[in-house]
């Protein structure tokens, strides 16, 4: 009887295994038991991977003798690619390659040079061996995606200066899915959306926004042009960029922009609240700051924001070279804080600004949220530090500001909003008004927008790149790069994220909001108790296994002794 029961159990077990196999063949599913759902891909990513009709090849160059942090990033990359392969129907093939594996220094340097020519630059990592000796390694935290004859490098490592190495590596793991799918979408997209830089109101000319135009061109068809009398001229564009205007907007131009927004159009406003004559400042060491009157105040106020007529100074700012030598002596330049160029802090509460380094600004103004009764969500993107001074204008802007002490008496404000994103349903500024003269359209005026969004930053210089030379000798410097401090700031990343967010109708940018908790080990305890934990990791499993064997034999012996007595 006992043998029959055991046979039935075995047969049922075999049937259950076969049933699970056939069910899994027909119905694919995966279960993520982690609290942060770190192994769960978004529906957008699953759909993208499911649409692949050819094999996707990925080369991972993060390999070799890595420290614990980079090993975590390598492991997370492998796990992400395994997830990609599962949802792509086994069409993802990846391999790991160590760029430092050359037999000779010549071979290794040749490999480094080859990767750098393809846009993948190595980083120098300072580490210590087990004996505490300092050592340096070159690491390439890159992957290369190959699909349908196209190749695209992806930087896996995020480097925010204010964060520790462990925090930056954790941020890199958080954004893995977004970075890889962003590159894959660029390689698979068939229809290129269009964005436009507005002209006709003193906006920045093309050379001064060249670097941003190049960055946008990887995602969009980028056009430039002035508004005509036809409100439908903007209909084909996913987003409109208004970069640093200095001249009044006629009512007809405001109407065209307003109706574009009412139809669901998105706008990136980069508008100064104050106007400064830099020529006067460079020659006379002072100038007058006046309001930058553009005839846009009523329109922006109607949408829920006010760009104030002021200048924001901040203790966290750029440094500029100042001659501190006496008259007649040899010039001696020393770095001095230029409070009129705050290094704006990117807030971590929105996908546009999350995990970004500070953003370089110049003569930036403050922003207030108004019309709170509107059905519009308003989120700060850029704010000042805890040491801020707001200077009302008109007033004198002088180089003497470098002598102001960094004390709480002068810098008595904090976290002033410099940029924000607005999302919701906007009322038309022309509601209960006549259509302006010069507008030729038969379409009825729209008085309320479709759900849409816009980004407002109170600084036109945030998008301006420096230019050296003229004509054939013109040299365009990277956007956000400061020559004197020799530091790259996050202007380009912020603005590219802003445009991508405005045009994102499918929720891809939400992947930048993923959070994975950083659970750090106690390094002093690891070093001081290293021998104990090594012995515990080896001996404890053996002890537990031995106890299990003793208990199992004791129970087995006791059980069979009872059966023999029966």
HELIX and SHEET records of a PDB file:
HELIX    1   1 UNK A    2  UNK A   26  1                                  25    
HELIX    2   2 UNK A   43  UNK A   50  1                                   8    
HELIX    3   3 UNK A   68  UNK A   87  1                                  20    
HELIX    4   4 UNK A  105  UNK A  117  1                                  13    
HELIX    5   5 UNK A  165  UNK A  174  1                                  10    
HELIX    6   6 UNK A  176  UNK A  188  1                                  13    
HELIX    7   7 UNK A  206  UNK A  209  5                                   4    
HELIX    8   8 UNK A  210  UNK A  217  1                                   8    
HELIX    9   9 UNK A  231  UNK A  234  5                                   4    
HELIX   10  10 UNK A  251  UNK A  262  1                                  12    
HELIX   11  11 UNK A  278  UNK A  284  1                                   7    
HELIX   12  12 UNK A  297  UNK A  303  1                                   7    
HELIX   13  13 UNK A  399  UNK A  403  5                                   5    
HELIX   14  14 UNK A  460  UNK A  463  5                                   4    
HELIX   15  15 UNK A  471  UNK A  473  5                                   3    
HELIX   16  16 UNK A  491  UNK A  503  1                                  13    
HELIX   17  17 UNK A  508  UNK A  513  5                                   6    
HELIX   18  18 UNK A  523  UNK A  528  1                                   6    
HELIX   19  19 UNK A  530  UNK A  565  1                                  36    
SHEET    1   A 4 UNK A  92  UNK A  96  0                                        
SHEET    2   A 4 UNK A  56  UNK A  60  1                                        
SHEET    3   A 4 UNK A 142  UNK A 147 -1                                        
SHEET    4   A 4 UNK A 150  UNK A 155 -1                                        
SHEET    1   B 2 UNK A 123  UNK A 128  0                                        
SHEET    2   B 2 UNK A 134  UNK A 139 -1                                        
SHEET    1   C 9 UNK A 221  UNK A 226  0                                        
SHEET    2   C 9 UNK A 194  UNK A 199  1                                        
SHEET    3   C 9 UNK A 239  UNK A 243  1                                        
SHEET    4   C 9 UNK A 266  UNK A 270  1                                        
SHEET    5   C 9 UNK A 452  UNK A 457  1                                        
SHEET    6   C 9 UNK A 417  UNK A 424 -1                                        
SHEET    7   C 9 UNK A 376  UNK A 383 -1                                        
SHEET    8   C 9 UNK A 333  UNK A 346 -1                                        
SHEET    9   C 9 UNK A 317  UNK A 323 -1                                        
SHEET    1   D 9 UNK A 221  UNK A 226  0                                        
SHEET    2   D 9 UNK A 194  UNK A 199  1                                        
SHEET    3   D 9 UNK A 239  UNK A 243  1                                        
SHEET    4   D 9 UNK A 266  UNK A 270  1                                        
SHEET    5   D 9 UNK A 452  UNK A 457  1                                        
SHEET    6   D 9 UNK A 417  UNK A 424 -1                                        
SHEET    7   D 9 UNK A 376  UNK A 383 -1                                        
SHEET    8   D 9 UNK A 333  UNK A 346 -1                                        
SHEET    9   D 9 UNK A 359  UNK A 360 -1                                        
SHEET    1   E 3 UNK A 274  UNK A 275  0                                        
SHEET    2   E 3 UNK A 286  UNK A 291 -1                                        
SHEET    3   E 3 UNK A 395  UNK A 398 -1                                        
SHEET    1   F 2 UNK A 305  UNK A 307  0                                        
SHEET    2   F 2 UNK A 367  UNK A 369 -1                                        
SHEET    1   G 2 UNK A 310  UNK A 314  0                                        
SHEET    2   G 2 UNK A 388  UNK A 392 -1                                        
SHEET    1   H 2 UNK A 467  UNK A 468  0                                        
SHEET    2   H 2 UNK A 475  UNK A 476 -1                                        
SHEET    1   I 2 UNK A 481  UNK A 482  0                                        
SHEET    2   I 2 UNK A 487  UNK A 488 -1                                        
END                                                                             
